[in-house]
């Protein structure tokens, strides 16, 4: 690009950037008639809010600096979600989305309307980020299934430390942090165990082993920790959910293989709302099933498709402290957002 033209474009961008107002606040509410489950006349328990595929969906426009970089370099970095996996939402309204399809973690600041990407840990590029978690000090943890590591960034976004490696992890997938015990739990799918570390990265113990008996796993995928510190694990190819105490003692399980409601074909994501209800995505059913703590089915939502409330191989999900439900709708290349209408944090 000729120098004069390049600088003219920069001047135009500066003028436009200064002259435009800030993007409107995006409230994550869907315009038009409400989409709820169960359908009327039953009392609604779940409400559809919105979906995110790219920053534009949140009214996030590229910054002036990024516009200038694009003009100067001619490079345009894709910001579209390709294959979303693990999700975490902080109380500061920062939404992290692991995207192994892009070898990236998308960072959406819902409050300040900013967008960024995490592609590297120092000089090492992410390859297959599967899940994300944030601890009490705002440190960010990213599991990479191919690199066999958990990468930890400090609250300022700087690389802090690595956990695991090929000698400890086989194929890390879902991760969760116990806030009181300050432990990191890592679902190691290919090893059929949960590996447990302290937050500095020291190995403590493992849970499980391959098998079909209670307490054993067959390719577990994701996990969640409830308000009482109990661990809920999707034991994917045993077609069930298993529950443990923080020290790995088996408590109970529910679910079985089948194609009926309350049964599983390929359970993946798992999360709990503030009332203690358990949400499980099923990648084959293209649906979410909601259970009480005893494992009894309460509600079923979703079907195959591309419309709001429909899914195409749903993956992980996350429920924040306001009972918003974020679901990785993997092959629709989006995150869908719902809300449990039972109320927020008490």
C-alpha positions as semicolon CSV with decimal commas, in nm:
position;residue;x (nm);y (nm);z (nm)
1;X;0,000;0,000;0,000
2;X;0,149;0,342;-0,097
3;X;0,252;0,548;0,203
4;X;0,024;0,846;0,132
5;X;-0,281;0,625;0,090
6;X;-0,196;0,433;0,408
7;X;-0,174;0,751;0,617
8;X;-0,492;0,888;0,458
9;X;-0,678;0,573;0,562
10;X;-0,542;0,605;0,916
11;X;-0,664;0,966;0,928
12;X;-1,008;0,861;0,809
13;X;-1,023;0,585;1,069
14;X;-0,925;0,831;1,341
15;X;-1,197;1,072;1,230
16;X;-1,460;0,799;1,221
17;X;-1,352;0,654;1,553
18;X;-1,371;0,992;1,724
19;X;-1,700;1,081;1,565
20;X;-1,889;0,762;1,645
21;X;-2,063;0,704;1,973
22;X;-1,988;0,403;2,188
23;X;-2,174;0,082;2,103
24;X;-2,502;0,034;2,289
25;X;-2,504;-0,170;2,607
26;X;-2,597;-0,527;2,522
27;X;-2,822;-0,674;2,789
28;X;-2,822;-1,031;2,653
29;X;-3,199;-1,014;2,611
30;X;-3,375;-1,150;2,306
31;X;-3,607;-0,919;2,117
32;X;-3,954;-1,046;2,035
33;X;-4,169;-1,314;2,203
34;X;-4,012;-1,502;2,491
35;X;-3,880;-1,851;2,428
36;X;-3,925;-2,051;2,746
37;X;-3,926;-2,407;2,878
38;X;-4,163;-2,565;2,958
39;X;-4,400;-2,400;2,712
40;X;-4,716;-2,225;2,832
41;X;-4,947;-2,286;3,008
42;X;-4,688;-2,449;3,237
43;X;-4,482;-2,221;3,459
44;X;-4,163;-2,121;3,275
45;X;-3,837;-2,240;3,431
46;X;-3,582;-2,163;3,158
47;X;-3,576;-1,858;2,930
48;X;-3,370;-1,804;2,615
49;X;-3,174;-1,477;2,619
50;X;-2,931;-1,452;2,329
51;X;-2,640;-1,609;2,142
52;X;-2,283;-1,506;2,065
53;X;-2,084;-1,602;1,757
54;X;-1,858;-1,297;1,728
55;X;-1,791;-0,964;1,903
56;X;-2,042;-0,784;1,680
57;X;-2,320;-0,982;1,851
58;X;-2,240;-0,791;2,171
59;X;-2,198;-0,453;2,001
60;X;-1,820;-0,481;2,035
61;X;-1,643;-0,301;1,751
62;X;-1,268;-0,324;1,680
63;X;-1,067;-0,061;1,865
64;X;-0,901;0,222;1,676
65;X;-0,560;0,065;1,741
66;X;-0,669;-0,266;1,590
67;X;-0,814;-0,087;1,289
68;X;-0,481;0,085;1,234
69;X;-0,291;-0,242;1,268
70;X;-0,516;-0,401;1,007
71;X;-0,454;-0,112;0,767
72;X;-0,078;-0,117;0,823
73;X;-0,033;-0,494;0,803
74;X;-0,318;-0,594;0,576
75;X;-0,387;-0,881;0,818
76;X;-0,733;-0,955;0,950
77;X;-0,764;-1,194;1,244
78;X;-1,082;-1,399;1,254
79;X;-1,294;-1,325;1,560
80;X;-1,571;-1,573;1,486
81;X;-1,616;-1,867;1,722
82;X;-1,533;-2,187;1,533
83;X;-1,583;-2,480;1,774
84;X;-1,659;-2,363;2,127
85;X;-1,578;-2,586;2,421
86;X;-1,528;-2,490;2,787
87;X;-1,675;-2,166;2,924
88;X;-1,617;-1,953;3,233
89;X;-1,785;-1,625;3,332
90;X;-1,639;-1,408;3,608
91;X;-1,830;-1,180;3,842
92;X;-1,668;-0,893;3,652
93;X;-1,861;-1,009;3,342
94;X;-1,565;-1,150;3,152
95;X;-1,669;-1,443;2,935
96;X;-1,393;-1,690;2,841
97;X;-1,466;-1,941;2,563
98;X;-1,212;-2,214;2,482
99;X;-1,212;-2,278;2,107
100;X;-1,004;-2,579;1,995
101;X;-1,122;-2,517;1,638
102;X;-0,929;-2,189;1,639
103;X;-0,658;-2,289;1,890
104;X;-0,774;-1,984;2,081
105;X;-0,951;-1,868;2,395
106;X;-1,199;-1,590;2,317
107;X;-1,228;-1,319;2,582
108;X;-1,551;-1,117;2,578
109;X;-1,577;-0,834;2,831
110;X;-1,955;-0,805;2,860
111;X;-1,941;-0,501;3,088
112;X;-1,682;-0,284;2,911
113;X;-1,757;-0,407;2,557
114;X;-1,410;-0,527;2,470
115;X;-1,285;-0,838;2,295
116;X;-0,950;-1,015;2,294
117;X;-0,797;-1,353;2,218
118;X;-0,547;-1,572;2,398
119;X;-0,341;-1,768;2,147
120;X;-0,008;-1,818;2,322
121;X;0,150;-1,891;2,656
122;X;0,474;-1,700;2,626
123;X;0,618;-1,825;2,297
124;X;0,419;-2,151;2,299
125;X;0,104;-2,147;2,087
126;X;-0,213;-2,308;2,215
127;X;-0,315;-2,610;2,007
128;X;-0,635;-2,753;2,151
129;X;-0,772;-2,549;2,443
130;X;-1,062;-2,747;2,590
131;X;-1,166;-2,580;2,914
132;X;-1,110;-2,268;3,123
133;X;-1,141;-2,178;3,491
134;X;-1,061;-1,877;3,712
135;X;-0,947;-1,894;4,075
136;X;-0,998;-1,660;4,373
137;X;-0,704;-1,444;4,264
138;X;-0,835;-1,402;3,908
139;X;-0,570;-1,638;3,770
140;X;-0,690;-1,800;3,447
141;X;-0,636;-2,174;3,388
142;X;-0,655;-2,322;3,036
143;X;-0,641;-2,696;2,963
144;X;-0,481;-2,796;2,632
145;X;-0,554;-3,157;2,540
146;X;-0,280;-3,188;2,276
147;X;-0,003;-3,014;2,469
148;X;-0,108;-3,208;2,783
149;X;-0,076;-2,902;3,003
150;X;-0,273;-2,658;3,210
151;X;-0,153;-2,303;3,138
152;X;-0,195;-2,046;3,414
153;X;-0,211;-1,671;3,351
154;X;-0,211;-1,420;3,637
155;X;-0,479;-1,157;3,692
156;X;-0,294;-0,919;3,459
157;X;-0,297;-1,170;3,176
158;X;0,072;-1,258;3,202
159;X;0,196;-1,621;3,177
160;X;0,249;-1,749;3,529
161;X;0,314;-2,126;3,531
162;X;0,240;-2,460;3,369
163;X;0,080;-2,761;3,537
164;X;0,100;-3,120;3,418
165;X;0,290;-3,212;3,105
166;X;0,325;-3,542;2,919
167;X;0,459;-3,724;3,226
168;X;0,147;-3,640;3,429
169;X;-0,146;-3,577;3,192
170;X;-0,259;-3,787;2,898
171;X;-0,543;-3,581;2,751
172;X;-0,671;-3,311;2,986
173;X;-1,026;-3,198;2,919
174;X;-1,257;-3,039;3,176
175;X;-1,112;-2,852;3,473
176;X;-1,261;-2,710;3,792
177;X;-1,126;-2,526;4,096
178;X;-1,235;-2,594;4,454
179;X;-1,242;-2,243;4,604
180;X;-1,210;-2,343;4,970
181;X;-0,955;-2,624;4,940
182;X;-0,772;-2,434;4,664
183;X;-0,738;-2,743;4,449
184;X;-0,739;-2,785;4,072
185;X;-0,930;-3,089;3,944
186;X;-0,842;-3,203;3,591
187;X;-1,047;-3,457;3,396
188;X;-0,787;-3,670;3,216
189;X;-1,006;-3,837;2,953
190;X;-0,764;-4,084;2,798
191;X;-0,633;-4,193;3,138
192;X;-0,992;-4,232;3,271
193;X;-0,908;-4,046;3,592
194;X;-0,938;-3,709;3,759
195;X;-0,598;-3,566;3,849
196;X;-0,589;-3,337;4,151
197;X;-0,330;-3,061;4,207
198;X;-0,290;-2,774;4,447
199;X;-0,307;-2,436;4,277
200;X;0,073;-2,392;4,259
201;X;0,071;-2,710;4,050
202;X;0,186;-2,982;4,290
203;X;0,022;-3,318;4,224
204;X;-0,190;-3,442;4,515
205;X;-0,380;-3,757;4,411
206;X;-0,598;-3,908;4,140
207;X;-0,958;-4,031;4,136
208;X;-1,084;-4,330;3,943
209;X;-0,938;-4,554;3,675
210;X;-1,090;-4,730;3,377
211;X;-1,392;-4,949;3,443
212;X;-1,769;-4,970;3,471
213;X;-1,801;-5,009;3,846
214;X;-1,902;-4,710;4,061
215;X;-1,608;-4,471;4,098
216;X;-1,440;-4,584;3,774
217;X;-1,460;-4,402;3,442
218;X;-1,479;-4,461;3,069
219;X;-1,364;-4,143;2,895
220;X;-1,492;-3,878;3,137
221;X;-1,525;-3,533;2,983
222;X;-1,625;-3,238;3,204
223;X;-1,693;-3,172;3,568
224;X;-1,848;-2,915;3,799
225;X;-1,821;-2,837;4,171
226;X;-2,132;-2,740;4,367
227;X;-2,169;-2,496;4,657
228;X;-2,095;-2,776;4,904
229;X;-1,773;-2,875;4,728
230;X;-1,905;-3,198;4,574
231;X;-1,767;-3,305;4,235
232;X;-2,004;-3,391;3,949
233;X;-1,841;-3,570;3,653
234;X;-1,982;-3,669;3,314
235;X;-1,863;-4,027;3,268
236;X;-1,930;-4,006;2,896
237;X;-1,890;-4,359;2,762
238;X;-2,037;-4,513;3,077
239;X;-2,340;-4,293;2,997
240;X;-2,379;-4,153;3,347
241;X;-2,298;-3,878;3,595
242;X;-2,090;-3,963;3,901
243;X;-2,067;-3,762;4,222
244;X;-1,768;-3,757;4,460
245;X;-1,663;-3,569;4,769
246;X;-1,358;-3,338;4,738
247;X;-1,120;-3,616;4,844
248;X;-1,241;-3,849;4,570
249;X;-1,474;-4,071;4,770
250;X;-1,754;-4,202;4,548
251;X;-2,100;-4,095;4,666
252;X;-2,356;-4,190;4,402
253;X;-2,432;-4,193;4,029
254;X;-2,729;-4,157;3,799
255;X;-2,808;-4,215;3,434
256;X;-2,782;-4,502;3,187
257;X;-2,746;-4,557;2,815
258;X;-3,063;-4,511;2,615
259;X;-3,259;-4,287;2,381
260;X;-3,534;-4,183;2,621
261;X;-3,564;-3,876;2,841
262;X;-3,350;-3,912;3,150
263;X;-3,112;-4,144;2,965
264;X;-2,782;-4,059;2,795
265;X;-2,620;-4,119;2,459
266;X;-2,309;-3,901;2,491
267;X;-2,317;-3,677;2,801
268;X;-2,055;-3,402;2,793
269;X;-2,103;-3,068;2,969
270;X;-2,228;-3,040;3,327
271;X;-2,314;-2,750;3,558
272;X;-2,536;-2,667;3,855
273;X;-2,764;-2,368;3,912
274;X;-2,809;-2,185;4,242
275;X;-3,096;-2,418;4,338
276;X;-2,873;-2,724;4,300
277;X;-3,032;-2,851;3,978
278;X;-2,790;-3,044;3,754
279;X;-2,769;-2,960;3,382
280;X;-2,614;-3,211;3,140
281;X;-2,562;-3,161;2,766
282;X;-2,591;-3,462;2,538
283;X;-2,396;-3,427;2,214
284;X;-2,595;-3,697;2,035
285;X;-2,940;-3,588;2,153
286;X;-2,863;-3,218;2,079
287;X;-3,027;-3,132;2,407
288;X;-2,988;-3,037;2,772
289;X;-3,142;-3,248;3,045
290;X;-3,197;-3,103;3,391
291;X;-3,202;-3,326;3,700
292;X;-3,252;-3,274;4,071
293;X;-2,971;-3,374;4,306
294;X;-3,110;-3,725;4,337
295;X;-3,080;-3,771;3,961
296;X;-3,451;-3,748;3,879
297;X;-3,531;-3,573;3,552
298;X;-3,693;-3,231;3,593
299;X;-3,689;-3,080;3,244
300;X;-3,563;-3,144;2,892
301;X;-3,488;-2,869;2,643
302;X;-3,347;-2,846;2,294
303;X;-3,351;-3,039;1,968
304;X;-3,137;-3,060;1,656
305;X;-3,130;-2,739;1,454
306;X;-2,989;-2,392;1,412
307;X;-3,265;-2,176;1,558
308;X;-3,257;-2,028;1,910
309;X;-3,292;-2,308;2,162
310;X;-3,180;-2,570;1,912
311;X;-2,836;-2,733;1,912
312;X;-2,585;-2,908;1,691
313;X;-2,354;-3,122;1,908
314;X;-2,365;-2,914;2,229
315;X;-2,051;-2,937;2,437
316;X;-1,964;-2,770;2,768
317;X;-2,188;-2,539;2,966
318;X;-2,143;-2,294;3,253
319;X;-2,391;-2,133;3,494
320;X;-2,289;-1,802;3,650
321;X;-2,387;-1,653;3,986
322;X;-2,695;-1,484;3,833
323;X;-2,822;-1,817;3,694
324;X;-2,742;-1,737;3,333
325;X;-2,672;-2,060;3,145
326;X;-2,398;-2,043;2,878
327;X;-2,394;-2,339;2,638
328;X;-2,126;-2,421;2,380
329;X;-2,331;-2,503;2,071
330;X;-2,026;-2,644;1,897
331;X;-2,118;-2,705;1,536
332;X;-2,350;-2,406;1,523
333;X;-2,034;-2,210;1,610
334;X;-2,195;-2,011;1,888
335;X;-2,258;-1,982;2,259
336;X;-2,625;-1,975;2,351
337;X;-2,735;-1,798;2,668
338;X;-3,038;-1,892;2,876
339;X;-3,154;-1,807;3,227
340;X;-3,290;-2,024;3,506
341;X;-3,597;-1,836;3,630
342;X;-3,579;-1,970;3,983
343;X;-3,391;-1,660;4,101
344;X;-3,031;-1,543;4,141
345;X;-2,781;-1,575;4,423
346;X;-2,926;-1,558;4,773
